[in-house]
Amino acid sequence: MKALLSVYNKEGIEKLADFFVKEGIEILSTGGTYTHLKALGYSVTKLEEFTSSPEILHGRVKTLHPKVHGGILYRRNHEEDLRDVADNDISSIDFVCVNLYPFFEKLGENLSELAQVEFIDIGGPTMLRAAAKNYPFVYVLSSPEEYTPFMNVYKEGTVEEKLAFRKKSAGLVYNLMGAYDSAVANFLLKDEEKTYGSFSYRKVQSLRYGENPHQNASVYEEIDGHGALKSIRILSGKELSYNNYKDLDIAWKVVNEFSEPCCCALKHNTPCGVALGENALECYEKAYTADPISIFGGVIGFNVEVTRECAEKMNEIFLEVIIAPGYTPEALEVLKTKKNLRILTCSEKPSSRNTMVSLDGLLLVQEEDRKIFDHIKPVTEKKPTEEMMAEMEFAYKVVKYVKSNAIVVTKNKMTLGIGGGQVNRIDAAKFALSKAKGQATVLASDAFFSFPDVVEESALHGITAIIQPGGSLKDEASIAACDAHGITMVFTGMRHFKH
């Protein structure tokens, strides 16, 4: 019996080599793996001696040989296969242990295109695929994590257990190759349109449950790209839940819409209080005041360092998660007194990448909603002041992250009412305006007004400026209503539906 070992990652390979030696299994090896094992004193046959064919092209071709793939692929119970291997002097290779060139890892090093191409593995995937296809007869190991389970089942497993292990390992090979090939495809095609979905993700965590306790859930990270949430670090508290991750994504995106210090309080994947201020404490106090009921048990995001004073204020209520670029040592000391509070840092800005939604049998893919507006077009007799325009822009950045139909009303760079997830716009407006209790000055809408009813309702609550996309066939009716009530209105030319 022979085992072929060809690994880039040498972790645990000595333990596996020891096992093969004790079992009386001959070890074949290539290049760096051969040199590594030979230096440790193992008896190893160099693959080019086994094939009587030298490595060529600086190692690009070393395992692509009939004696290698014939030895792996022939069916041990198939008469014609047995005649072929006998006629061609092909020996059985019953164990294949291969891991690949680090194409995934090298993507993060910003290599030149030609340098990155050199990390596309050819021989390794070919051997893995061959061994996986022939799993009824061949063991295939594609990761160091499989070494110990393999040794245990080989020594102590039943015939059925050994076959089940080989089948699972074969499946893991094709699972790996799907991600590997997708990463290569995405690298070569970049922004080109693809015929097939190329998604390269690696499981990093099993979660306790999903949106509800009866649902299983896991976290996968994208291998071949950047992403803000890949950079989060948990400094204290429990593990994150499925819902925590979803909320963190929105909270972090909201605060990073602004260059000024910003705090976003979020509940059930929807902002409940967003505010700008001079520092973390002022931002938080304004966001809390915006909706002191909904913030309870919520997620809080900052785009600035959290101070001790801010931490003490947050500790007055129950919060699930806090995410920020950093914390002062004193702030961390205060926050860590809440044992279950999840305290996170995030070091990357939100990336501009595609978003995906899984449906029953379909996958929807679209560009991330990266922009805010195409233009600002005043459309009423009363034109916006510079201060009014800044307030409207703040409100419009927030409404982008509220479920449609969405209305956000604000004053002094602070949300006072957020109406989202309604099936009609007037109900969203009534909810947001009622929360504001007549204190708001600006109203932002994620889409145009089909009727002047939102303007009429706004006038009843003291709104002085409205920002909306425009584009309705009945825009003139809303403009006339604004003029009648002395309200300023601007069009952006860009809606922000969020379903």
C-alpha positions in Angstrom: 0.0 0.0 0.0 1.2 3.5 -0.8 0.3 7.0 0.5 0.9 10.1 -1.5 1.7 13.2 0.6 2.0 16.6 -1.1 1.2 19.5 1.2 1.9 23.2 1.3 0.7 23.4 4.9 3.1 21.1 6.8 1.0 21.3 10.1 0.6 17.8 11.6 2.3 16.0 8.7 4.9 14.3 10.9 2.1 12.7 13.0 0.5 11.4 9.8 3.9 10.1 8.5 4.5 8.3 11.8 1.2 6.6 11.4 1.9 5.4 7.9 5.3 4.1 8.9 3.9 2.1 11.8 1.2 0.7 9.5 3.8 -0.4 7.0 2.5 1.9 4.3 5.1 3.3 1.8 5.2 7.1 1.6 5.5 8.9 -1.8 6.1 12.6 -1.8 7.0 15.6 -3.8 9.1 18.8 -3.7 9.0 20.6 -0.3 7.1 17.8 1.4 9.7 15.2 0.4 12.5 17.5 1.6 10.7 18.2 4.9 10.0 14.5 5.7 13.5 13.4 4.6 15.1 16.0 6.9 13.1 14.5 9.8 14.5 11.0 9.0 11.5 9.4 7.4 11.9 6.9 4.6 10.2 8.6 1.7 10.1 7.7 -2.0 10.5 10.7 -4.3 7.5 10.8 -6.7 9.7 11.3 -9.7 11.5 8.1 -8.9 8.2 6.3 -8.6 7.0 7.6 -12.0 10.5 7.6 -13.7 9.5 11.1 -14.8 11.3 14.2 -13.6 9.6 17.3 -12.3 9.5 20.0 -15.1 8.7 23.6 -15.6 10.0 24.5 -12.1 7.5 22.2 -10.4 4.5 23.1 -12.5 4.3 19.5 -13.7 5.3 16.8 -11.2 2.2 14.8 -10.3 0.4 14.8 -13.7 1.3 11.3 -14.7 -0.6 8.0 -15.5 1.2 6.2 -12.7 -0.1 8.7 -10.2 -3.6 9.1 -11.5 -4.0 5.5 -12.6 -2.8 4.4 -9.2 -5.5 6.6 -7.5 -8.4 6.2 -10.0 -8.5 2.5 -10.9 -11.5 0.6 -9.5 -10.2 -2.2 -7.3 -13.1 -4.5 -8.2 -13.3 -3.8 -11.9 -11.7 -6.4 -14.2 -10.8 -4.1 -17.1 -9.2 -1.6 -14.7 -7.2 -4.3 -13.0 -5.9 -5.5 -16.5 -5.0 -1.9 -17.4 -2.9 -1.2 -14.3 -1.2 -4.6 -14.6 -0.4 -4.0 -18.3 1.0 -0.5 -17.5 2.9 -1.4 -14.4 0.8 0.9 -12.2 0.9 0.5 -8.4 -2.0 1.2 -6.1 -2.1 4.5 -4.3 -4.6 4.1 -1.5 -4.1 7.3 0.5 -3.9 10.8 -0.8 -3.0 13.7 1.5 -2.9 17.0 -0.3 -3.5 20.6 0.6 -3.3 23.5 -1.8 -1.1 26.5 -2.7 -2.4 29.4 -0.5 -4.4 31.1 -3.2 -6.9 32.4 -0.7 -4.3 33.9 1.6 -2.3 35.5 -1.1 -5.3 37.4 -2.3 -4.9 39.6 0.7 -1.3 40.5 -0.1 -2.0 42.7 -3.2 0.3 40.7 -5.4 0.6 41.5 -9.1 -1.7 39.6 -11.3 1.0 37.3 -12.7 2.4 36.7 -9.2 -1.1 35.7 -7.9 -1.6 33.4 -10.9 1.4 31.4 -9.7 -0.6 30.4 -6.6 -3.3 28.7 -8.7 -2.8 25.1 -7.9 -3.1 22.5 -10.7 -1.6 19.2 -9.6 -3.1 19.4 -6.1 -6.7 19.8 -7.1 -6.3 17.1 -9.8 -5.1 14.6 -7.3 -7.8 15.6 -4.7 -10.5 15.3 -7.3 -9.2 11.9 -8.5 -9.0 10.5 -5.0 -12.4 11.9 -4.1 -14.1 10.4 -7.1 -12.7 7.0 -6.2 -13.7 7.3 -2.5 -15.0 3.7 -2.4 -11.4 2.6 -2.4 -9.2 5.6 -1.6 -8.8 7.8 1.5 -8.4 11.4 0.7 -7.3 14.1 3.2 -7.5 17.8 2.2 -6.9 19.4 5.6 -4.8 18.8 8.7 -8.1 18.8 10.7 -8.9 15.4 9.1 -5.6 13.6 10.1 -6.7 12.5 13.6 -10.2 11.4 12.7 -8.7 9.4 9.8 -6.2 7.6 12.0 -8.9 6.7 14.5 -11.3 5.4 12.0 -8.6 3.5 10.0 -7.5 1.7 13.2 -10.8 1.2 15.0 -13.7 1.8 12.5 -15.9 -0.8 11.0 -16.1 -1.4 7.3 -19.2 0.8 7.2 -17.6 3.6 9.2 -14.5 3.6 7.0 -16.6 4.0 3.9 -18.7 6.7 5.5 -15.5 8.6 6.4 -14.1 8.3 2.9 -17.4 9.5 1.4 -17.5 12.5 3.8 -13.8 13.4 3.0 -14.5 13.2 -0.7 -17.4 15.6 -0.2 -15.2 17.9 1.7 -12.8 17.9 -1.2 -15.4 19.1 -3.7 -16.7 21.6 -1.1 -13.2 23.0 -0.9 -12.7 23.0 -4.6 -15.9 24.8 -5.2 -14.7 27.6 -3.0 -11.2 27.5 -4.5 -12.3 27.5 -8.1 -14.8 30.3 -7.3 -12.0 32.4 -5.8 -9.9 31.9 -8.9 -12.8 32.7 -11.2 -13.6 35.9 -9.3 -9.9 36.9 -9.4 -9.8 36.4 -13.2 -13.2 37.9 -14.0 -13.3 40.6 -11.4 -16.3 42.8 -12.4 -17.1 40.9 -15.5 -20.5 39.4 -15.7 -20.5 35.7 -14.8 -22.6 32.9 -16.2 -22.5 30.9 -12.9 -22.5 32.2 -9.3 -18.9 32.2 -8.0 -19.1 32.4 -4.2 -16.1 31.5 -2.0 -17.0 31.3 1.7 -15.5 29.4 4.7 -17.4 28.4 7.8 -16.0 30.2 10.9 -18.6 29.5 13.5 -21.6 27.5 14.4 -24.2 29.6 16.1 -26.4 28.6 19.0 -29.5 29.2 16.8 -30.8 31.4 14.1 -33.5 34.1 14.1 -35.4 31.8 16.5 -34.3 29.0 18.9 -35.7 26.2 16.6 -33.5 27.3 13.6 -29.9 26.2 13.1 -27.4 28.8 11.9 -23.7 29.3 11.1 -21.4 32.1 10.1 -19.3 31.9 6.9 -16.7 34.5 5.9 -15.9 35.5 2.4 -12.5 34.1 1.5 -11.6 36.1 -1.6 -12.4 39.6 -0.5 -12.5 42.2 2.2 -15.4 43.0 4.5 -15.9 45.1 7.5 -17.4 42.4 9.7 -14.4 40.1 9.0 -12.3 42.6 11.1 -14.5 42.5 14.3 -12.9 41.5 17.5 -14.9 40.5 20.6 -13.3 42.1 23.6 -15.8 40.9 26.2 -19.1 39.2 26.6 -21.0 36.3 25.1 -20.7 34.9 21.6 -22.6 36.8 18.9 -26.0 35.5 17.8 -27.5 35.4 14.3 -29.5 38.5 14.9 -26.5 40.3 16.5 -24.6 39.8 13.3 -27.4 41.2 11.1 -27.8 44.2 13.4 -24.1 44.9 13.5 -24.0 45.1 9.8 -26.6 47.9 9.6 -25.3 49.8 12.7 -21.8 49.9 11.4 -22.9 51.0 7.9 -25.0 53.8 9.4 -22.3 55.4 11.5 -19.8 55.1 8.7 -22.0 57.2 6.5 -20.7 60.2 8.5 -17.4 61.8 9.0 -18.6 63.6 12.2 -18.9 61.6 15.4 -22.1 59.4 15.1 -24.0 57.0 17.3 -26.6 54.6 15.9 -29.0 52.6 18.2 -30.5 49.7 16.4 -33.3 47.2 17.2 -34.6 44.4 15.0 -32.4 45.4 12.1 -33.8 48.9 12.0 -32.3 52.1 13.4 -34.3 53.5 16.3 -32.1 56.4 17.2 -29.3 58.1 15.2 -27.4 61.3 16.1 -24.3 63.3 15.4 -22.4 65.2 18.1 -19.1 66.5 19.3 -18.0 63.2 20.9 -19.2 59.7 21.7 -21.1 60.8 24.9 -23.1 63.6 23.1 -23.9 61.3 20.2 -25.1 58.5 22.5 -27.2 60.8 24.7 -29.0 62.2 21.7 -29.5 58.8 20.1 -30.9 57.6 23.5 -33.2 60.5 23.8 -34.5 59.9 20.3 -36.2 56.7 21.5 -35.4 55.7 25.1 -37.9 52.8 24.9 -36.7 51.0 21.7 -33.0 51.3 22.5 -33.4 48.9 25.5 -31.8 45.6 24.6 -30.5 47.0 21.3 -27.2 47.3 19.5 -25.2 50.5 19.6 -22.7 51.6 17.0 -20.1 54.4 17.1 -17.7 55.7 14.5 -15.4 57.2 17.2 -13.7 56.0 20.3 -15.9 55.3 23.3 -14.9 57.2 26.5 -15.4 56.4 30.2 -18.2 59.0 30.5 -20.1 57.4 27.5 -19.6 53.9 28.9 -21.0 54.9 32.3 -24.1 56.4 30.6 -24.6 53.2 28.5 -24.3 51.0 31.5 -27.4 52.6 33.0 -29.6 50.4 30.6 -29.5 46.9 29.2 -27.7 46.7 25.9 -26.9 43.6 23.8 -23.9 44.7 21.7 -21.6 47.8 21.3 -19.4 48.2 18.3 -16.9 50.9 17.8 -13.4 51.5 16.3 -12.0 51.6 19.9 -12.4 52.2 23.6 -10.3 54.0 26.2 -9.0 51.6 28.8 -11.3 53.3 31.4 -14.3 52.8 29.1 -13.5 49.1 28.7 -13.2 48.7 32.5 -16.6 50.2 33.0 -18.3 48.2 30.2 -16.8 44.9 31.3 -18.7 45.0 34.5 -21.7 43.9 32.4 -20.6 40.3 32.0 -23.0 39.4 29.1 -22.5 42.7 27.2 -20.8 42.0 23.9 -18.1 44.6 23.4 -16.7 44.7 19.8 -14.1 46.6 17.8 -14.2 46.9 14.0 -11.2 48.2 12.1 -12.5 48.2 8.5 -14.9 50.6 6.8 -17.9 49.0 5.1 -16.9 47.6 1.7 -18.6 48.3 -1.6 -19.6 44.8 -2.7 -22.6 42.9 -3.9 -25.4 41.9 -1.6 -27.2 38.5 -1.9 -30.6 37.3 -0.8 -31.4 33.6 -0.7 -34.8 32.5 -1.9 -36.4 29.1 -2.3 -34.4 27.8 -5.3 -33.1 31.2 -6.3 -30.4 33.7 -5.3 -30.8 37.4 -5.9 -27.5 39.4 -6.3 -27.3 43.1 -6.6 -24.8 45.9 -6.2 -24.6 47.4 -2.7 -26.5 50.7 -2.4 -23.4 52.8 -2.3 -24.7 56.3 -3.2 -26.8 58.9 -1.4 -28.2 61.1 -4.2 -27.5 62.0 -7.8 -28.2 65.7 -7.3 -30.0 68.1 -5.0 -32.8 69.9 -6.9 -34.8 72.5 -4.9 -38.4 72.4 -6.4 -40.3 74.8 -4.1 -40.6 78.5 -3.9 -38.8 78.4 -0.5 -35.2 77.4 -1.1 -33.1 75.5 1.5 -30.5 77.3 3.7 -27.1 75.7 4.1 -28.0 74.6 7.6 -31.3 73.2 6.4 -29.5 71.3 3.6 -27.1 69.7 6.1 -30.0 68.5 8.2 -31.8 67.1 5.2 -28.6 65.2 4.1 -28.3 63.7 7.6 -31.9 62.5 7.5 -31.5 61.1 4.0 -28.5 59.1 5.0 -30.4 57.5 7.9 -33.6 56.8 5.8 -31.4 54.7 3.5 -31.1 52.1 6.2 -34.8 52.0 7.3 -37.1 49.3 5.9 -39.5 50.6 3.2 -41.8 52.4 3.2 -39.5 54.6 5.3 -39.9 58.1 6.7 -37.3 59.7 9.0 -37.9 63.0 10.8 -35.0 64.9 12.5 -33.8 68.1 14.2 -30.3 69.1 15.2 -28.7 66.0 13.5 -30.8 63.7 15.6 -33.6 61.4 14.7 -36.9 62.2 16.5 -39.1 59.7 14.6 -38.5 56.7 12.4 -41.3 55.1 10.5 -40.4 52.0 8.6 -41.7 48.7 7.3 -45.1 50.1 6.5 -47.1 49.1 3.4 -48.0 52.7 2.6 -46.1 55.9 3.0 -48.7 58.0 4.8 -48.8 55.4 7.7 -45.0 55.5 7.9 -45.1 59.3 8.0 -47.9 59.4 10.7 -45.9 57.1 12.9 -42.6 59.0 12.5 -44.3 62.4 13.0 -46.3 61.2 16.1 -43.0 60.0 17.7 -41.5 63.4 17.1 -44.3 65.2 19.0 -44.0 68.3 16.9 -40.3 68.8 17.5 -38.9 67.7 14.2 -38.0 70.2 11.4 -36.9 67.9 8.5 -38.6 64.9 6.9 -36.8 62.4 4.6 -38.5 59.8 2.5 -36.9 56.8 0.8 -39.2 57.1 -2.2 -41.3 59.7 -4.0 -44.8 60.9 -2.9 -47.6 59.6 -5.1 -50.0 62.0 -3.3 -49.7 65.2 -1.4 -50.9 63.6 1.8 -47.4 63.2 3.4 -46.9 67.0 2.8 -50.2 67.8 4.4 -49.4 65.6 7.4 -45.9 67.1 7.7 -47.4 70.6 7.8 -49.6 69.6 10.8 -46.5 68.6 12.7 -44.3 71.7 12.0 -42.0 70.2 9.4 -40.2 73.0 7.5 -38.1 71.0 5.0 -38.6 67.7 3.0 -36.1 65.7 1.1 -37.3 63.0 -1.3 -36.3 61.4 -4.6 -39.0 62.9 -6.8 -40.1 61.3 -10.0 -43.8 60.7 -9.3 -46.3 61.7 -12.0 -48.0 63.7 -9.3 -44.9 65.6 -8.1 -46.6 68.9 -8.9 -49.3 68.2 -6.3 -46.8 67.7 -3.6 -44.8 70.8 -4.7 -48.0 72.9 -4.6 -48.8 71.6 -1.1 -45.3 72.6 0.1 -45.6 76.0 -1.4 -49.0 76.5 0.3 -47.6 75.6 3.7 -44.2 77.4 3.3 -42.3 74.1 3.3 -39.0 73.7 1.5 -38.7 70.6 -0.6 -35.7 69.1 -2.6 -35.5 66.2 -5.0 -32.5 63.8 -5.0 -33.2 61.8 -8.1 -32.3 58.6 -6.2 -34.6 56.4 -4.1 -33.5 54.0 -1.4 -36.0 51.1 -1.1 -35.0 48.6 1.5 -37.2 45.5 1.5 
